[in-house]
Amino acid sequence: MDAAVQRQIERDNLAELTAAHEAEHGEFSQAEIDAARALLRGDADGGVGSAA
């Protein structure tokens, strides 16, 4: 399968999962979004709960 098509399928699936989660639990907070972005960028703990 073409890589671009596969990536679009992954994005569509993620959008479905996100919508289902938000329908059940409400919108994601900015802190949750920031933590997810940090994880995607390779920050193992996502910046959540780290001690200073």
C-alpha positions as CSV (number, residue, x, y, z in Angstrom):
1,M,0.0,0.0,0.0
2,D,1.3,3.5,-0.8
3,A,2.8,5.2,2.2
4,A,0.6,8.3,1.8
5,V,-2.6,6.2,1.7
6,Q,-1.5,4.3,4.8
7,R,-0.7,7.5,6.6
8,Q,-4.1,8.9,5.8
9,I,-5.8,5.8,7.1
10,E,-3.8,6.1,10.3
11,R,-4.9,9.8,10.6
12,D,-8.6,8.8,10.0
13,N,-8.4,6.1,12.6
14,L,-6.9,8.5,15.1
15,A,-9.6,11.0,14.4
16,E,-12.3,8.4,15.1
17,L,-10.6,7.3,18.3
18,T,-10.2,10.9,19.5
19,A,-13.9,11.7,18.7
20,A,-15.1,8.6,20.5
21,H,-13.0,9.5,23.6
22,E,-14.2,13.1,23.6
23,A,-17.8,12.0,23.3
24,E,-17.5,9.9,26.4
25,H,-15.1,11.9,28.5
26,G,-15.2,15.5,27.2
27,E,-12.6,17.4,25.3
28,F,-8.9,16.9,26.0
29,S,-7.4,19.5,28.2
30,Q,-4.4,21.5,27.0
31,A,-2.2,19.7,29.5
32,E,-3.3,16.3,27.9
33,I,-2.6,17.6,24.4
34,D,0.8,18.9,25.5
35,A,1.7,15.6,27.1
36,A,0.7,13.7,24.0
37,R,2.8,16.0,21.8
38,A,5.8,15.5,24.1
39,L,5.5,11.8,23.9
40,L,5.3,11.9,20.1
41,R,8.5,14.0,20.1
42,G,10.3,11.4,22.2
43,D,10.0,12.8,25.8
44,A,9.4,9.5,27.6
45,D,7.3,10.8,30.4
46,G,5.5,13.5,28.4
47,G,6.3,16.1,31.0
48,V,3.5,14.8,33.2
49,G,4.3,14.3,36.9
50,S,8.0,15.0,36.6
51,A,9.5,16.2,39.8
52,A,11.5,19.4,39.9
